[in-house]
Amino acid sequence: MTRLQEAPPPGRGIRGFAAAAGASYVRSVQEDRRSTSAWADIPTASHACQAAFLPDLRVVAEMQQVARAFLRRCRVSKLVAEFFALAVSELVTNAVIHGEGEVMLQITVAVDVVRASVTDHNPVPAVLKEAGRDGESGRGIRLVDAISDAWESNGEETWCEFRDARAAA
């Protein structure tokens, strides 16, 4: 079962997002930006969405849909949203295949940055690999590196960021 949480923008209800994302469980969430130094550049006027799930490859497509719906609601440009959804797919797939225990996806949208953070309980960091020409895996983190503005893995958390995320009003 997927648990989904959102900190809604002012004046918007959380139930509408749940329906759009097809979520089975939704509630408001409070963020602690002091928990990691990576959050230092994200302004306090941001919106966040979280989903927690057990490792299962069938969840990857659902998390892509959640990312697209949430970014559309936050008025992120379509181009950034599509690249972001691809990165979410790769990060979630990596956590499902190589991680341990429950997986958590957190999406944060601020004025000029969109951030995806995926955590699991595997202390080994994600790394760039060279996939063989006929290899069926090993390209996900390389793809995230190529399309995102920044990414990092400290083991239990792997994140990526995209800058200039908001569409013109």
C-alpha positions in Angstrom: 0.0 0.0 0.0 1.3 3.4 -0.9 1.0 6.2 1.6 0.9 9.7 0.1 1.3 13.0 1.9 1.2 16.6 0.7 1.7 20.0 2.1 -0.9 21.8 0.0 -0.5 25.4 -1.4 -2.6 27.9 0.5 -6.3 27.9 -0.6 -6.1 24.5 -2.3 -7.6 21.3 -0.8 -5.6 18.1 -0.4 -8.5 15.9 -1.5 -8.3 17.2 -5.1 -4.6 16.2 -5.4 -5.4 12.7 -3.9 -8.0 12.2 -6.6 -5.7 13.4 -9.4 -2.9 11.2 -8.2 -5.0 8.1 -7.5 -3.6 8.0 -3.9 -4.9 5.5 -1.4 -3.8 7.5 1.7 -3.2 11.3 1.9 -2.6 13.7 4.7 -0.8 17.0 5.3 2.9 16.8 6.2 5.2 19.2 8.0 8.8 19.5 6.8 11.9 19.9 8.8 14.4 21.7 6.5 17.1 21.6 9.2 17.3 17.8 8.9 19.9 17.9 6.1 22.2 20.5 4.7 20.9 19.8 1.1 17.7 21.6 2.0 19.6 24.9 2.7 19.0 26.4 -0.7 15.2 25.7 -0.8 13.1 28.7 0.2 10.6 28.2 2.9 7.7 29.0 0.5 7.7 25.5 -1.0 5.3 22.6 -1.5 6.0 19.0 -0.7 4.6 15.6 -1.5 5.7 12.3 0.1 4.9 8.7 -0.8 6.1 5.7 1.2 5.8 2.2 -0.2 7.3 -1.3 0.0 9.8 -2.2 -2.7 7.8 -3.3 -5.7 8.6 -2.5 -9.4 4.8 -2.0 -10.1 5.0 1.2 -8.0 7.5 2.9 -10.3 4.8 3.9 -12.8 2.5 5.1 -10.0 5.3 7.3 -8.6 5.8 8.8 -12.1 2.1 9.7 -12.2 2.2 11.2 -8.8 5.2 13.3 -9.7 3.5 14.6 -12.9 0.3 15.3 -11.2 2.0 17.2 -8.3 4.2 19.2 -10.6 1.3 20.1 -12.9 -0.6 21.3 -9.8 2.5 23.4 -8.8 2.7 24.9 -12.3 6.1 23.5 -13.1 6.9 23.8 -16.8 6.0 20.7 -18.9 9.5 20.1 -20.1 11.0 20.1 -16.6 8.1 18.0 -15.3 8.8 15.3 -18.0 12.5 15.2 -17.3 11.7 15.1 -13.5 9.3 12.3 -13.9 11.9 10.3 -15.8 14.4 10.9 -13.0 11.8 9.9 -10.3 11.3 6.7 -12.3 15.1 5.9 -12.2 15.6 6.8 -8.6 12.6 4.8 -7.4 13.6 1.8 -9.6 17.1 2.0 -8.1 15.8 2.0 -4.6 13.3 -0.8 -5.3 16.0 -3.0 -6.8 19.1 -2.2 -4.7 17.5 -0.7 -1.5 16.4 -2.3 1.7 13.0 -2.0 3.4 10.4 0.7 2.9 11.1 3.3 0.2 10.2 7.0 0.6 9.8 9.4 -2.2 9.7 13.1 -1.4 9.1 15.8 -4.0 9.7 19.5 -3.1 8.8 22.4 -5.4 10.2 25.8 -4.6 10.3 29.0 -6.6 13.2 27.9 -8.8 14.0 24.3 -7.9 12.2 20.9 -8.0 13.8 18.2 -5.9 13.2 14.5 -5.7 14.6 12.6 -2.7 14.3 8.8 -2.5 15.3 7.0 0.7 15.6 3.4 1.7 17.5 1.5 4.4 20.6 0.5 2.3 23.7 2.4 3.5 25.5 1.9 0.2 25.4 5.0 -2.0 24.2 4.9 -5.6 27.0 5.2 -8.1 27.5 6.0 -11.8 28.1 2.7 -13.7 29.2 1.9 -17.2 26.6 -0.5 -18.6 27.7 -2.9 -21.3 26.4 -2.4 -24.8 23.9 -5.3 -24.3 23.5 -4.8 -20.6 19.9 -4.6 -19.3 20.7 -2.4 -16.3 23.2 0.1 -15.0 22.1 3.2 -16.8 19.6 4.8 -14.4 21.9 6.9 -12.2 23.9 7.9 -15.4 20.6 9.1 -16.9 19.8 11.1 -13.7 23.2 12.6 -13.9 22.7 13.6 -17.5 19.3 15.2 -17.2 19.3 16.8 -13.7 21.1 19.9 -12.6 22.5 18.2 -9.5 22.3 14.8 -7.8 23.9 13.0 -4.9 23.7 9.8 -2.9 24.9 9.3 0.7 23.6 5.8 0.9 20.1 5.8 2.4 19.2 8.9 0.4 19.6 9.7 -3.3 18.3 13.0 -4.6 18.3 15.1 -7.7 17.4 18.7 -8.5 16.1 20.6 -11.5 16.4 24.4 -11.6 14.1 27.1 -13.1 11.2 24.9 -12.5 8.2 27.2 -12.6 6.4 27.9 -15.8 5.8 31.5 -16.9 2.6 32.8 -15.3 
